[in-house]
Amino acid sequence: MKFQFESIADLLSMSGHGPYVWGAYFVTFVAIATLIYIPYKLKRQIVAQVKRQQKIEKPAH
């Protein structure tokens, strides 16, 4: 089996295209992480808000 790159340095540089390729991976990772994190954060905020609202509206007996 023959590998595409001779060394780790060749893998990172990718014949001069490394900064573009690794930059694209980084931007993609950040975008996906953001698309996962923001709805999770908003859901937690909404649930906490609803719990606070239910606690306020609960009649005192």
CHARMM-style PDB file with segment names, atoms N, HN, CA, C and O in Angstrom:
ATOM      1  N   MET     1       0.852  -1.171   0.000  1.00  0.00      PROA
ATOM      2  CA  MET     1       0.000   0.000   0.000  1.00  0.00      PROA
ATOM      3  C   MET     1       0.896   1.231   0.000  1.00  0.00      PROA
ATOM      4  O   MET     1       1.832   1.333   0.793  1.00  0.00      PROA
ATOM      5  N   LYS     2       0.596   2.163  -0.899  1.00  0.00      PROA
ATOM      6  HN  LYS     2      -0.164   2.080  -1.543  1.00  0.00      PROA
ATOM      7  CA  LYS     2       1.392   3.381  -1.008  1.00  0.00      PROA
ATOM      8  C   LYS     2       0.572   4.557  -0.501  1.00  0.00      PROA
ATOM      9  O   LYS     2      -0.575   4.752  -0.904  1.00  0.00      PROA
ATOM     10  N   PHE     3       1.173   5.335   0.386  1.00  0.00      PROA
ATOM     11  HN  PHE     3       2.105   5.177   0.714  1.00  0.00      PROA
ATOM     12  CA  PHE     3       0.491   6.507   0.918  1.00  0.00      PROA
ATOM     13  C   PHE     3       0.671   7.680  -0.021  1.00  0.00      PROA
ATOM     14  O   PHE     3       1.656   7.753  -0.756  1.00  0.00      PROA
ATOM     15  N   GLN     4      -0.280   8.599   0.005  1.00  0.00      PROA
ATOM     16  HN  GLN     4      -1.080   8.541   0.602  1.00  0.00      PROA
ATOM     17  CA  GLN     4      -0.247   9.766  -0.861  1.00  0.00      PROA
ATOM     18  C   GLN     4       0.898  10.712  -0.480  1.00  0.00      PROA
ATOM     19  O   GLN     4       1.504  11.333  -1.353  1.00  0.00      PROA
ATOM     20  N   PHE     5       1.192  10.821   0.812  1.00  0.00      PROA
ATOM     21  HN  PHE     5       0.700  10.316   1.521  1.00  0.00      PROA
ATOM     22  CA  PHE     5       2.200  11.758   1.288  1.00  0.00      PROA
ATOM     23  C   PHE     5       3.344  10.990   1.946  1.00  0.00      PROA
ATOM     24  O   PHE     5       3.127   9.985   2.622  1.00  0.00      PROA
ATOM     25  N   GLU     6       4.558  11.480   1.737  1.00  0.00      PROA
ATOM     26  HN  GLU     6       4.734  12.297   1.188  1.00  0.00      PROA
ATOM     27  CA  GLU     6       5.746  10.826   2.269  1.00  0.00      PROA
ATOM     28  C   GLU     6       5.938  11.074   3.761  1.00  0.00      PROA
ATOM     29  O   GLU     6       6.494  10.230   4.464  1.00  0.00      PROA
ATOM     30  N   SER     7       5.479  12.235   4.250  1.00  0.00      PROA
ATOM     31  HN  SER     7       5.027  12.921   3.679  1.00  0.00      PROA
ATOM     32  CA  SER     7       5.686  12.573   5.655  1.00  0.00      PROA
ATOM     33  C   SER     7       4.521  13.440   6.141  1.00  0.00      PROA
ATOM     34  O   SER     7       3.654  13.844   5.366  1.00  0.00      PROA
ATOM     35  N   ILE     8       4.529  13.711   7.447  1.00  0.00      PROA
ATOM     36  HN  ILE     8       5.233  13.383   8.077  1.00  0.00      PROA
ATOM     37  CA  ILE     8       3.501  14.573   8.041  1.00  0.00      PROA
ATOM     38  C   ILE     8       3.624  15.994   7.477  1.00  0.00      PROA
ATOM     39  O   ILE     8       2.617  16.664   7.246  1.00  0.00      PROA
ATOM     40  N   ALA     9       4.852  16.445   7.260  1.00  0.00      PROA
ATOM     41  HN  ALA     9       5.670  15.901   7.448  1.00  0.00      PROA
ATOM     42  CA  ALA     9       5.065  17.784   6.706  1.00  0.00      PROA
ATOM     43  C   ALA     9       4.444  17.889   5.304  1.00  0.00      PROA
ATOM     44  O   ALA     9       3.839  18.907   4.969  1.00  0.00      PROA
ATOM     45  N   ASP    10       4.592  16.851   4.500  1.00  0.00      PROA
ATOM     46  HN  ASP    10       5.084  16.023   4.772  1.00  0.00      PROA
ATOM     47  CA  ASP    10       3.971  16.835   3.170  1.00  0.00      PROA
ATOM     48  C   ASP    10       2.449  16.836   3.280  1.00  0.00      PROA
ATOM     49  O   ASP    10       1.762  17.479   2.486  1.00  0.00      PROA
ATOM     50  N   LEU    11       1.935  16.119   4.260  1.00  0.00      PROA
ATOM     51  HN  LEU    11       2.493  15.596   4.904  1.00  0.00      PROA
ATOM     52  CA  LEU    11       0.489  16.087   4.473  1.00  0.00      PROA
ATOM     53  C   LEU    11      -0.029  17.482   4.820  1.00  0.00      PROA
ATOM     54  O   LEU    11      -1.053  17.919   4.296  1.00  0.00      PROA
ATOM     55  N   LEU    12       0.681  18.170   5.701  1.00  0.00      PROA
ATOM     56  HN  LEU    12       1.514  17.815   6.126  1.00  0.00      PROA
ATOM     57  CA  LEU    12       0.237  19.506   6.110  1.00  0.00      PROA
ATOM     58  C   LEU    12       0.388  20.540   5.003  1.00  0.00      PROA
ATOM     59  O   LEU    12      -0.452  21.430   4.870  1.00  0.00      PROA
ATOM     60  N   SER    13       1.440  20.436   4.215  1.00  0.00      PROA
ATOM     61  HN  SER    13       2.123  19.713   4.324  1.00  0.00      PROA
ATOM     62  CA  SER    13       1.650  21.432   3.155  1.00  0.00      PROA
ATOM     63  C   SER    13       0.834  21.133   1.902  1.00  0.00      PROA
ATOM     64  O   SER    13       0.449  22.051   1.177  1.00  0.00      PROA
ATOM     65  N   MET    14       0.574  19.873   1.648  1.00  0.00      PROA
ATOM     66  HN  MET    14       0.888  19.127   2.237  1.00  0.00      PROA
ATOM     67  CA  MET    14      -0.222  19.429   0.493  1.00  0.00      PROA
ATOM     68  C   MET    14       0.190  20.130  -0.797  1.00  0.00      PROA
ATOM     69  O   MET    14      -0.643  20.703  -1.499  1.00  0.00      PROA
ATOM     70  N   SER    15       1.470  20.078  -1.096  1.00  0.00      PROA
ATOM     71  HN  SER    15       2.147  19.612  -0.526  1.00  0.00      PROA
ATOM     72  CA  SER    15       2.041  20.659  -2.319  1.00  0.00      PROA
ATOM     73  C   SER    15       1.698  22.134  -2.464  1.00  0.00      PROA
ATOM     74  O   SER    15       1.437  22.608  -3.570  1.00  0.00      PROA
ATOM     75  N   GLY    16       1.697  22.853  -1.362  1.00  0.00      PROA
ATOM     76  HN  GLY    16       1.909  22.468  -0.463  1.00  0.00      PROA
ATOM     77  CA  GLY    16       1.420  24.290  -1.401  1.00  0.00      PROA
ATOM     78  C   GLY    16      -0.041  24.643  -1.208  1.00  0.00      PROA
ATOM     79  O   GLY    16      -0.373  25.817  -1.045  1.00  0.00      PROA
ATOM     80  N   HSD    17      -0.915  23.660  -1.222  1.00  0.00      PROA
ATOM     81  HN  HSD    17      -0.646  22.707  -1.354  1.00  0.00      PROA
ATOM     82  CA  HSD    17      -2.351  23.916  -1.072  1.00  0.00      PROA
ATOM     83  C   HSD    17      -2.834  23.728   0.366  1.00  0.00      PROA
ATOM     84  O   HSD    17      -4.022  23.895   0.643  1.00  0.00      PROA
ATOM     85  N   GLY    18      -1.944  23.387   1.268  1.00  0.00      PROA
ATOM     86  HN  GLY    18      -0.979  23.251   1.043  1.00  0.00      PROA
ATOM     87  CA  GLY    18      -2.283  23.105   2.658  1.00  0.00      PROA
ATOM     88  C   GLY    18      -3.059  24.203   3.363  1.00  0.00      PROA
ATOM     89  O   GLY    18      -4.080  23.922   3.990  1.00  0.00      PROA
ATOM     90  N   PRO    19      -2.595  25.470   3.275  1.00  0.00      PROA
ATOM     91  CA  PRO    19      -3.342  26.521   3.979  1.00  0.00      PROA
ATOM     92  C   PRO    19      -4.808  26.621   3.522  1.00  0.00      PROA
ATOM     93  O   PRO    19      -5.700  26.835   4.343  1.00  0.00      PROA
ATOM     94  N   TYR    20      -5.049  26.468   2.236  1.00  0.00      PROA
ATOM     95  HN  TYR    20      -4.324  26.295   1.569  1.00  0.00      PROA
ATOM     96  CA  TYR    20      -6.422  26.528   1.730  1.00  0.00      PROA
ATOM     97  C   TYR    20      -7.233  25.327   2.224  1.00  0.00      PROA
ATOM     98  O   TYR    20      -8.358  25.485   2.699  1.00  0.00      PROA
ATOM     99  N   VAL    21      -6.660  24.135   2.109  1.00  0.00      PROA
ATOM    100  HN  VAL    21      -5.746  24.007   1.722  1.00  0.00      PROA
ATOM    101  CA  VAL    21      -7.378  22.918   2.482  1.00  0.00      PROA
ATOM    102  C   VAL    21      -7.670  22.906   3.982  1.00  0.00      PROA
ATOM    103  O   VAL    21      -8.808  22.672   4.388  1.00  0.00      PROA
ATOM    104  N   TRP    22      -6.648  23.158   4.811  1.00  0.00      PROA
ATOM    105  HN  TRP    22      -5.723  23.348   4.482  1.00  0.00      PROA
ATOM    106  CA  TRP    22      -6.844  23.123   6.259  1.00  0.00      PROA
ATOM    107  C   TRP    22      -7.712  24.288   6.718  1.00  0.00      PROA
ATOM    108  O   TRP    22      -8.462  24.158   7.686  1.00  0.00      PROA
ATOM    109  N   GLY    23      -7.617  25.422   6.033  1.00  0.00      PROA
ATOM    110  HN  GLY    23      -7.008  25.527   5.247  1.00  0.00      PROA
ATOM    111  CA  GLY    23      -8.509  26.550   6.343  1.00  0.00      PROA
ATOM    112  C   GLY    23      -9.960  26.203   6.052  1.00  0.00      PROA
ATOM    113  O   GLY    23     -10.859  26.567   6.810  1.00  0.00      PROA
ATOM    114  N   ALA    24     -10.181  25.501   4.953  1.00  0.00      PROA
ATOM    115  HN  ALA    24      -9.451  25.206   4.338  1.00  0.00      PROA
ATOM    116  CA  ALA    24     -11.542  25.089   4.603  1.00  0.00      PROA
ATOM    117  C   ALA    24     -12.089  24.099   5.625  1.00  0.00      PROA
ATOM    118  O   ALA    24     -13.255  24.180   6.010  1.00  0.00      PROA
ATOM    119  N   TYR    25     -11.244  23.160   6.067  1.00  0.00      PROA
ATOM    120  HN  TYR    25     -10.296  23.094   5.755  1.00  0.00      PROA
ATOM    121  CA  TYR    25     -11.671  22.238   7.122  1.00  0.00      PROA
ATOM    122  C   TYR    25     -12.013  22.991   8.398  1.00  0.00      PROA
ATOM    123  O   TYR    25     -13.014  22.690   9.047  1.00  0.00      PROA
ATOM    124  N   PHE    26     -11.189  23.969   8.761  1.00  0.00      PROA
ATOM    125  HN  PHE    26     -10.376  24.214   8.233  1.00  0.00      PROA
ATOM    126  CA  PHE    26     -11.417  24.744   9.981  1.00  0.00      PROA
ATOM    127  C   PHE    26     -12.731  25.524   9.902  1.00  0.00      PROA
ATOM    128  O   PHE    26     -13.526  25.500  10.842  1.00  0.00      PROA
ATOM    129  N   VAL    27     -12.956  26.207   8.795  1.00  0.00      PROA
ATOM    130  HN  VAL    27     -12.310  26.227   8.031  1.00  0.00      PROA
ATOM    131  CA  VAL    27     -14.191  26.984   8.626  1.00  0.00      PROA
ATOM    132  C   VAL    27     -15.402  26.060   8.681  1.00  0.00      PROA
ATOM    133  O   VAL    27     -16.409  26.400   9.303  1.00  0.00      PROA
ATOM    134  N   THR    28     -15.319  24.911   8.047  1.00  0.00      PROA
ATOM    135  HN  THR    28     -14.502  24.635   7.542  1.00  0.00      PROA
ATOM    136  CA  THR    28     -16.420  23.947   8.061  1.00  0.00      PROA
ATOM    137  C   THR    28     -16.689  23.451   9.475  1.00  0.00      PROA
ATOM    138  O   THR    28     -17.843  23.368   9.896  1.00  0.00      PROA
ATOM    139  N   PHE    29     -15.631  23.122  10.210  1.00  0.00      PROA
ATOM    140  HN  PHE    29     -14.694  23.189   9.868  1.00  0.00      PROA
ATOM    141  CA  PHE    29     -15.787  22.657  11.581  1.00  0.00      PROA
ATOM    142  C   PHE    29     -16.445  23.725  12.450  1.00  0.00      PROA
ATOM    143  O   PHE    29     -17.351  23.425  13.227  1.00  0.00      PROA
ATOM    144  N   VAL    30     -15.992  24.966  12.321  1.00  0.00      PROA
ATOM    145  HN  VAL    30     -15.256  25.210  11.690  1.00  0.00      PROA
ATOM    146  CA  VAL    30     -16.568  26.063  13.106  1.00  0.00      PROA
ATOM    147  C   VAL    30     -18.044  26.252  12.757  1.00  0.00      PROA
ATOM    148  O   VAL    30     -18.868  26.451  13.650  1.00  0.00      PROA
ATOM    149  N   ALA    31     -18.385  26.191  11.473  1.00  0.00      PROA
ATOM    150  HN  ALA    31     -17.716  26.029  10.747  1.00  0.00      PROA
ATOM    151  CA  ALA    31     -19.779  26.363  11.053  1.00  0.00      PROA
ATOM    152  C   ALA    31     -20.659  25.248  11.618  1.00  0.00      PROA
ATOM    153  O   ALA    31     -21.746  25.522  12.127  1.00  0.00      PROA
ATOM    154  N   ILE    32     -20.213  24.019  11.537  1.00  0.00      PROA
ATOM    155  HN  ILE    32     -19.331  23.796  11.123  1.00  0.00      PROA
ATOM    156  CA  ILE    32     -21.004  22.897  12.051  1.00  0.00      PROA
ATOM    157  C   ILE    32     -21.142  22.991  13.563  1.00  0.00      PROA
ATOM    158  O   ILE    32     -22.225  22.766  14.101  1.00  0.00      PROA
ATOM    159  N   ALA    33     -20.052  23.323  14.254  1.00  0.00      PROA
ATOM    160  HN  ALA    33     -19.171  23.506  13.817  1.00  0.00      PROA
ATOM    161  CA  ALA    33     -20.112  23.465  15.708  1.00  0.00      PROA
ATOM    162  C   ALA    33     -21.086  24.565  16.105  1.00  0.00      PROA
ATOM    163  O   ALA    33     -21.828  24.419  17.077  1.00  0.00      PROA
ATOM    164  N   THR    34     -21.088  25.661  15.363  1.00  0.00      PROA
ATOM    165  HN  THR    34     -20.486  25.781  14.574  1.00  0.00      PROA
ATOM    166  CA  THR    34     -22.004  26.764  15.643  1.00  0.00      PROA
ATOM    167  C   THR    34     -23.448  26.336  15.411  1.00  0.00      PROA
ATOM    168  O   THR    34     -24.329  26.665  16.205  1.00  0.00      PROA
ATOM    169  N   LEU    35     -23.693  25.609  14.334  1.00  0.00      PROA
ATOM    170  HN  LEU    35     -22.977  25.342  13.688  1.00  0.00      PROA
ATOM    171  CA  LEU    35     -25.045  25.152  14.029  1.00  0.00      PROA
ATOM    172  C   LEU    35     -25.556  24.145  15.052  1.00  0.00      PROA
ATOM    173  O   LEU    35     -26.767  23.973  15.192  1.00  0.00      PROA
ATOM    174  N   ILE    36     -24.666  23.484  15.759  1.00  0.00      PROA
ATOM    175  HN  ILE    36     -23.683  23.624  15.646  1.00  0.00      PROA
ATOM    176  CA  ILE    36     -25.070  22.560  16.817  1.00  0.00      PROA
ATOM    177  C   ILE    36     -25.238  23.309  18.135  1.00  0.00      PROA
ATOM    178  O   ILE    36     -26.200  23.063  18.863  1.00  0.00      PROA
ATOM    179  N   TYR    37     -24.322  24.214  18.450  1.00  0.00      PROA
ATOM    180  HN  TYR    37     -23.541  24.414  17.859  1.00  0.00      PROA
ATOM    181  CA  TYR    37     -24.299  24.879  19.757  1.00  0.00      PROA
ATOM    182  C   TYR    37     -25.424  25.893  19.937  1.00  0.00      PROA
ATOM    183  O   TYR    37     -26.057  25.919  20.993  1.00  0.00      PROA
ATOM    184  N   ILE    38     -25.686  26.722  18.941  1.00  0.00      PROA
ATOM    185  HN  ILE    38     -25.172  26.701  18.084  1.00  0.00      PROA
ATOM    186  CA  ILE    38     -26.674  27.802  19.104  1.00  0.00      PROA
ATOM    187  C   ILE    38     -28.074  27.256  19.410  1.00  0.00      PROA
ATOM    188  O   ILE    38     -28.687  27.731  20.366  1.00  0.00      PROA
ATOM    189  N   PRO    39     -28.611  26.301  18.670  1.00  0.00      PROA
ATOM    190  CA  PRO    39     -29.935  25.777  19.043  1.00  0.00      PROA
ATOM    191  C   PRO    39     -29.943  25.123  20.429  1.00  0.00      PROA
ATOM    192  O   PRO    39     -30.931  25.238  21.155  1.00  0.00      PROA
ATOM    193  N   TYR    40     -28.868  24.445  20.801  1.00  0.00      PROA
ATOM    194  HN  TYR    40     -28.066  24.351  20.211  1.00  0.00      PROA
ATOM    195  CA  TYR    40     -28.776  23.834  22.126  1.00  0.00      PROA
ATOM    196  C   TYR    40     -28.839  24.912  23.200  1.00  0.00      PROA
ATOM    197  O   TYR    40     -29.559  24.770  24.188  1.00  0.00      PROA
ATOM    198  N   LYS    41     -28.090  25.982  23.008  1.00  0.00      PROA
ATOM    199  HN  LYS    41     -27.505  26.098  22.205  1.00  0.00      PROA
ATOM    200  CA  LYS    41     -28.075  27.088  23.970  1.00  0.00      PROA
ATOM    201  C   LYS    41     -29.448  27.752  24.047  1.00  0.00      PROA
ATOM    202  O   LYS    41     -29.934  28.035  25.142  1.00  0.00      PROA
ATOM    203  N   LEU    42     -30.074  28.001  22.910  1.00  0.00      PROA
ATOM    204  HN  LEU    42     -29.679  27.771  22.021  1.00  0.00      PROA
ATOM    205  CA  LEU    42     -31.395  28.634  22.901  1.00  0.00      PROA
ATOM    206  C   LEU    42     -32.441  27.753  23.578  1.00  0.00      PROA
ATOM    207  O   LEU    42     -33.306  28.254  24.297  1.00  0.00      PROA
ATOM    208  N   LYS    43     -32.363  26.445  23.351  1.00  0.00      PROA
ATOM    209  HN  LYS    43     -31.660  26.038  22.768  1.00  0.00      PROA
ATOM    210  CA  LYS    43     -33.319  25.535  23.987  1.00  0.00      PROA
ATOM    211  C   LYS    43     -33.178  25.585  25.499  1.00  0.00      PROA
ATOM    212  O   LYS    43     -34.177  25.644  26.215  1.00  0.00      PROA
ATOM    213  N   ARG    44     -31.944  25.561  25.991  1.00  0.00      PROA
ATOM    214  HN  ARG    44     -31.132  25.513  25.409  1.00  0.00      PROA
ATOM    215  CA  ARG    44     -31.721  25.643  27.438  1.00  0.00      PROA
ATOM    216  C   ARG    44     -32.273  26.941  28.010  1.00  0.00      PROA
ATOM    217  O   ARG    44     -32.862  26.940  29.092  1.00  0.00      PROA
ATOM    218  N   GLN    45     -32.088  28.056  27.290  1.00  0.00      PROA
ATOM    219  HN  GLN    45     -31.610  28.056  26.412  1.00  0.00      PROA
ATOM    220  CA  GLN    45     -32.601  29.343  27.756  1.00  0.00      PROA
ATOM    221  C   GLN    45     -34.125  29.346  27.798  1.00  0.00      PROA
ATOM    222  O   GLN    45     -34.725  29.850  28.747  1.00  0.00      PROA
ATOM    223  N   ILE    46     -34.742  28.787  26.774  1.00  0.00      PROA
ATOM    224  HN  ILE    46     -34.255  28.377  26.003  1.00  0.00      PROA
ATOM    225  CA  ILE    46     -36.204  28.753  26.710  1.00  0.00      PROA
ATOM    226  C   ILE    46     -36.765  27.871  27.817  1.00  0.00      PROA
ATOM    227  O   ILE    46     -37.747  28.238  28.462  1.00  0.00      PROA
ATOM    228  N   VAL    47     -36.153  26.713  28.044  1.00  0.00      PROA
ATOM    229  HN  VAL    47     -35.355  26.414  27.521  1.00  0.00      PROA
ATOM    230  CA  VAL    47     -36.628  25.820  29.106  1.00  0.00      PROA
ATOM    231  C   VAL    47     -36.491  26.501  30.464  1.00  0.00      PROA
ATOM    232  O   VAL    47     -37.403  26.417  31.287  1.00  0.00      PROA
ATOM    233  N   ALA    48     -35.377  27.168  30.709  1.00  0.00      PROA
ATOM    234  HN  ALA    48     -34.636  27.237  30.041  1.00  0.00      PROA
ATOM    235  CA  ALA    48     -35.182  27.871  31.976  1.00  0.00      PROA
ATOM    236  C   ALA    48     -36.206  28.993  32.128  1.00  0.00      PROA
ATOM    237  O   ALA    48     -36.732  29.210  33.220  1.00  0.00      PROA
ATOM    238  N   GLN    49     -36.489  29.701  31.047  1.00  0.00      PROA
ATOM    239  HN  GLN    49     -36.062  29.524  30.160  1.00  0.00      PROA
ATOM    240  CA  GLN    49     -37.473  30.781  31.087  1.00  0.00      PROA
ATOM    241  C   GLN    49     -38.867  30.236  31.388  1.00  0.00      PROA
ATOM    242  O   GLN    49     -39.594  30.826  32.187  1.00  0.00      PROA
ATOM    243  N   VAL    50     -39.247  29.143  30.775  1.00  0.00      PROA
ATOM    244  HN  VAL    50     -38.656  28.664  30.126  1.00  0.00      PROA
ATOM    245  CA  VAL    50     -40.561  28.545  31.006  1.00  0.00      PROA
ATOM    246  C   VAL    50     -40.668  28.066  32.452  1.00  0.00      PROA
ATOM    247  O   VAL    50     -41.711  28.236  33.084  1.00  0.00      PROA
ATOM    248  N   LYS    51     -39.602  27.469  32.980  1.00  0.00      PROA
ATOM    249  HN  LYS    51     -38.754  27.330  32.467  1.00  0.00      PROA
ATOM    250  CA  LYS    51     -39.624  27.021  34.370  1.00  0.00      PROA
ATOM    251  C   LYS    51     -39.795  28.200  35.325  1.00  0.00      PROA
ATOM    252  O   LYS    51     -40.559  28.118  36.287  1.00  0.00      PROA
ATOM    253  N   ARG    52     -39.081  29.302  35.056  1.00  0.00      PROA
ATOM    254  HN  ARG    52     -38.460  29.368  34.274  1.00  0.00      PROA
ATOM    255  CA  ARG    52     -39.234  30.487  35.899  1.00  0.00      PROA
ATOM    256  C   ARG    52     -40.653  31.027  35.816  1.00  0.00      PROA
ATOM    257  O   ARG    52     -41.235  31.413  36.830  1.00  0.00      PROA
ATOM    258  N   GLN    53     -41.208  31.055  34.615  1.00  0.00      PROA
ATOM    259  HN  GLN    53     -40.735  30.742  33.791  1.00  0.00      PROA
ATOM    260  CA  GLN    53     -42.553  31.569  34.411  1.00  0.00      PROA
ATOM    261  C   GLN    53     -43.580  30.677  35.121  1.00  0.00      PROA
ATOM    262  O   GLN    53     -44.520  31.190  35.727  1.00  0.00      PROA
ATOM    263  N   GLN    54     -43.415  29.366  35.055  1.00  0.00      PROA
ATOM    264  HN  GLN    54     -42.651  28.949  34.563  1.00  0.00      PROA
ATOM    265  CA  GLN    54     -44.337  28.453  35.737  1.00  0.00      PROA
ATOM    266  C   GLN    54     -44.253  28.630  37.248  1.00  0.00      PROA
ATOM    267  O   GLN    54     -45.266  28.546  37.941  1.00  0.00      PROA
ATOM    268  N   LYS    55     -43.070  28.872  37.752  1.00  0.00      PROA
ATOM    269  HN  LYS    55     -42.246  28.940  37.188  1.00  0.00      PROA
ATOM    270  CA  LYS    55     -42.892  29.068  39.187  1.00  0.00      PROA
ATOM    271  C   LYS    55     -43.604  30.343  39.644  1.00  0.00      PROA
ATOM    272  O   LYS    55     -44.195  30.372  40.723  1.00  0.00      PROA
ATOM    273  N   ILE    56     -43.549  31.388  38.828  1.00  0.00      PROA
ATOM    274  HN  ILE    56     -43.069  31.364  37.951  1.00  0.00      PROA
ATOM    275  CA  ILE    56     -44.212  32.663  39.160  1.00  0.00      PROA
ATOM    276  C   ILE    56     -45.718  32.510  39.093  1.00  0.00      PROA
ATOM    277  O   ILE    56     -46.426  33.029  39.956  1.00  0.00      PROA
ATOM    278  N   GLU    57     -46.229  31.802  38.076  1.00  0.00      PROA
ATOM    279  HN  GLU    57     -45.653  31.381  37.375  1.00  0.00      PROA
ATOM    280  CA  GLU    57     -47.660  31.678  37.865  1.00  0.00      PROA
ATOM    281  C   GLU    57     -48.304  30.637  38.785  1.00  0.00      PROA
ATOM    282  O   GLU    57     -49.531  30.584  38.874  1.00  0.00      PROA
ATOM    283  N   LYS    58     -47.528  29.830  39.453  1.00  0.00      PROA
ATOM    284  HN  LYS    58     -46.532  29.874  39.381  1.00  0.00      PROA
ATOM    285  CA  LYS    58     -48.054  28.784  40.313  1.00  0.00      PROA
ATOM    286  C   LYS    58     -48.783  29.440  41.506  1.00  0.00      PROA
ATOM    287  O   LYS    58     -48.200  30.249  42.227  1.00  0.00      PROA
ATOM    288  N   PRO    59     -50.065  29.078  41.701  1.00  0.00      PROA
ATOM    289  CA  PRO    59     -50.797  29.690  42.809  1.00  0.00      PROA
ATOM    290  C   PRO    59     -50.260  29.220  44.154  1.00  0.00      PROA
ATOM    291  O   PRO    59     -49.938  28.047  44.340  1.00  0.00      PROA
ATOM    292  N   ALA    60     -50.172  30.153  45.075  1.00  0.00      PROA
ATOM    293  HN  ALA    60     -50.434  31.106  44.924  1.00  0.00      PROA
ATOM    294  CA  ALA    60     -49.691  29.819  46.410  1.00  0.00      PROA
ATOM    295  C   ALA    60     -50.849  29.312  47.247  1.00  0.00      PROA
ATOM    296  O   ALA    60     -51.824  30.040  47.431  1.00  0.00      PROA
ATOM    297  N   HSD    61     -50.781  28.088  47.765  1.00  0.00      PROA
ATOM    298  HN  HSD    61     -49.989  27.496  47.615  1.00  0.00      PROA
ATOM    299  CA  HSD    61     -51.837  27.510  48.602  1.00  0.00      PROA
ATOM    300  C   HSD    61     -51.335  27.246  49.967  1.00  0.00      PROA
ATOM    301  OT1 HSD    61     -52.082  26.759  50.816  1.00  0.00      PROA
TER     302      HSD     61
END
